[in-house]
Amino acid sequence: MVTRTAGPDVDTTRVAVSTVIFSLRRDPADDRPAVVMPLVRRTRDPYEGLWALPGGWLDLSESLDTAASRTLGETTGLAPSFLEQLYAFGAVDRSPSRVVSIVYWALVRPDEAERAAAEENVAWFDTADLPCLAFDHREIVDYALWRLRSKVGYSRIAHGLLADEFTLAELREVYEAIYSRRLDPANFRRQVENSGTLIPTERFRTGSHRPARLYRYNREVELADRGPLTHSESSRS
């Protein structure tokens, strides 16, 4: 039997839904984006005062997807551009009571993250410099980061962190932020232009540098087995 209302003295398994949310934020020091995520400071035991993933209990009347969207909105006020179920975490000792967490991961475009209203007890952190997390949430974050780095090489997942139209430099910066390393601009341009996954537009981004052409994803191309980066390029450290 699964329930969400039983007291601590009742032998039950409770089901929670949590979400790992990734976005990008530019580092003022070098003006390059880094992968960031929001965390919620716990206000009660267990782990009062520590940071944790946003989430909540599964309502008996709602689906998992609905619960993920609801708890994400209630805790952070964010509406993701991408939301997918990640994994179920159910180690017996992961919580003082028996709790199974259905974890989702989400992407939020930087402009949406900046426009989101500041929520109480919510703060954004660079994924390379996270605080001590409650429960097994650091393990969950590490798994989600691995999933992100794996999936970006063969899918449109990077689009979840970009506007509908973008320059090749902006696309490359997303990959560099996810992989935490620089990519050769000429090689990256050649690979994405030969992949058939992008469509050049007639518009350009203007600024202090020479105008840069804007691109958009070709939604008619299936990317399950192909992507802008080859296996050797995406795995090279």
C-alpha positions in Angstrom: 0.0 0.0 0.0 1.3 3.5 -0.9 0.1 6.6 1.0 1.1 10.1 1.6 -0.6 10.9 4.9 0.5 8.1 7.3 2.2 9.0 10.5 5.8 8.0 11.4 4.6 5.0 13.4 2.7 3.3 10.5 4.5 0.8 8.3 4.0 2.5 4.9 6.0 3.6 1.9 5.6 7.3 0.9 6.1 8.5 -2.6 7.7 11.8 -3.3 8.4 13.6 -6.6 11.5 15.8 -6.9 13.0 17.7 -9.8 16.6 18.5 -10.8 16.4 21.8 -12.7 19.2 23.1 -14.9 19.7 26.5 -16.4 22.6 28.6 -17.5 24.0 31.7 -15.9 27.0 33.8 -17.1 30.0 34.1 -14.9 30.7 37.9 -14.5 34.5 37.1 -14.3 34.8 35.7 -17.9 31.3 36.2 -19.3 30.9 32.5 -20.1 27.8 30.5 -19.0 27.9 27.8 -16.4 25.2 25.2 -15.5 23.3 26.3 -12.5 20.4 24.9 -10.5 17.9 26.1 -7.9 17.8 24.4 -4.4 15.4 24.8 -1.6 16.5 25.3 2.0 14.7 22.9 4.4 12.8 24.5 7.2 12.1 21.4 9.3 13.7 18.1 10.3 15.2 15.9 9.0 18.1 18.0 7.7 16.7 21.4 8.8 18.7 24.2 7.3 20.3 22.1 4.5 19.7 22.6 0.9 17.6 20.1 -1.1 16.0 19.5 -4.5 12.5 21.1 -5.0 9.7 18.5 -4.7 6.8 17.3 -2.6 4.5 14.4 -2.0 2.6 12.6 -4.7 -1.1 13.2 -4.4 -3.1 10.0 -4.8 -5.3 11.7 -7.5 -2.6 13.0 -9.8 -0.2 11.5 -12.3 3.6 11.6 -11.8 4.1 14.2 -14.6 1.4 16.4 -13.1 3.0 16.1 -9.7 6.4 17.0 -11.1 5.0 20.2 -12.7 2.9 21.1 -9.7 5.7 20.7 -7.1 8.2 22.5 -9.4 5.8 25.5 -9.7 4.9 25.5 -6.0 8.6 25.5 -4.8 10.3 27.6 -7.5 7.7 29.3 -9.6 9.5 28.0 -12.7 7.9 26.6 -15.9 10.5 24.4 -17.7 11.1 24.2 -21.4 12.0 20.5 -21.0 10.7 18.0 -18.4 11.5 14.3 -18.3 11.4 11.5 -15.8 15.0 10.7 -14.7 15.0 7.7 -12.3 13.4 6.3 -9.1 15.5 6.5 -5.9 14.4 4.2 -3.2 17.3 3.0 -1.0 15.9 1.8 2.4 18.2 4.2 4.4 17.8 7.3 2.2 15.3 8.9 4.7 14.3 8.3 8.3 11.0 7.0 7.0 10.5 4.8 4.0 10.4 7.2 1.0 10.6 6.4 -2.7 11.4 9.5 -4.8 10.4 9.7 -8.5 12.9 12.2 -9.8 12.5 14.3 -12.9 15.0 16.6 -14.5 14.1 19.8 -16.3 15.7 22.6 -18.3 14.8 26.3 -18.0 16.0 28.9 -20.5 18.2 31.6 -18.8 15.8 34.4 -19.6 12.9 32.5 -18.0 15.1 31.7 -14.9 15.9 35.4 -14.6 12.3 36.5 -14.9 11.0 34.0 -12.3 10.0 35.7 -9.1 12.3 35.1 -6.2 10.8 32.4 -3.9 11.5 32.2 -0.2 14.2 29.7 0.8 15.2 29.2 -2.9 18.7 30.0 -4.2 20.6 29.2 -7.4 24.0 27.4 -7.3 26.7 26.6 -9.8 26.6 22.8 -10.2 30.4 22.9 -9.9 30.2 24.4 -6.4 27.2 22.9 -4.6 26.6 23.1 -0.8 26.0 20.1 1.3 22.7 18.6 0.3 20.1 16.7 2.3 19.2 13.1 1.9 20.8 11.5 -1.1 20.2 14.5 -3.3 23.9 15.0 -4.2 23.9 11.5 -5.7 20.7 12.4 -7.6 22.3 15.6 -8.9 25.4 13.8 -10.1 23.2 11.3 -11.9 21.2 14.1 -13.6 24.4 15.8 -14.7 25.6 12.6 -16.2 22.3 12.2 -18.0 22.5 15.8 -19.4 26.1 15.3 -20.6 25.2 12.0 -22.2 22.0 13.2 -23.9 23.3 16.5 -25.3 25.5 14.6 -27.8 22.6 12.8 -29.6 19.5 14.9 -29.1 18.0 18.4 -29.3 18.4 18.8 -25.5 20.6 21.8 -25.9 17.6 23.6 -27.3 16.0 23.6 -23.9 18.7 26.1 -22.8 18.5 28.3 -25.9 16.1 30.7 -27.5 14.2 29.5 -30.6 16.9 31.2 -32.7 20.5 31.3 -31.8 24.0 31.8 -33.2 26.5 29.0 -33.5 28.6 30.6 -30.8 25.7 30.6 -28.4 25.1 26.9 -29.2 28.7 26.1 -28.7 28.7 27.9 -25.3 25.8 25.6 -24.2 27.9 22.5 -25.0 30.9 24.0 -23.3 29.0 24.8 -20.2 27.5 21.2 -20.1 30.9 19.5 -20.8 32.8 22.0 -18.6 35.5 22.5 -21.2 36.2 24.5 -24.3 35.4 23.2 -27.8 37.3 24.2 -31.0 35.1 26.7 -32.7 36.0 25.7 -36.3 35.5 22.0 -35.6 32.2 22.7 -33.8 30.9 24.8 -36.7 31.9 22.2 -39.3 30.1 19.4 -37.4 26.9 21.3 -36.8 26.7 22.6 -40.3 27.2 19.1 -41.7 24.8 17.4 -39.3 21.6 18.6 -41.0 20.1 19.4 -37.6 20.2 23.2 -38.0 18.5 25.6 -40.4 20.1 28.9 -41.1 17.8 31.9 -41.1 18.1 35.2 -42.9 18.5 37.1 -39.6 21.7 38.1 -37.8 22.7 39.0 -34.3 24.4 42.4 -34.3 26.6 43.9 -31.7 30.2 44.9 -31.0 31.4 42.1 -33.3 30.6 41.3 -36.9 27.0 40.1 -37.4 26.4 36.4 -36.6 23.8 34.4 -38.5 20.9 33.1 -36.5 20.0 29.4 -36.7 17.0 27.2 -35.6 16.7 23.5 -35.1 15.3 21.4 -37.9 12.4 19.7 -36.2 11.9 17.3 -39.1 15.2 15.6 -38.4 15.2 12.7 -35.9 18.2 13.1 -33.6 18.1 9.8 -31.7 21.2 8.5 -33.4 23.0 11.6 -34.5 24.0 15.0 -33.1 26.4 17.9 -33.7 29.2 16.3 -31.8 30.8 13.0 -32.6 31.5 10.5 -29.9 35.2 11.2 -29.9 34.7 14.9 -29.6 32.0 14.7 -26.8 34.1 12.2 -24.8 37.5 14.0 -25.1 38.6 15.7 -21.9 
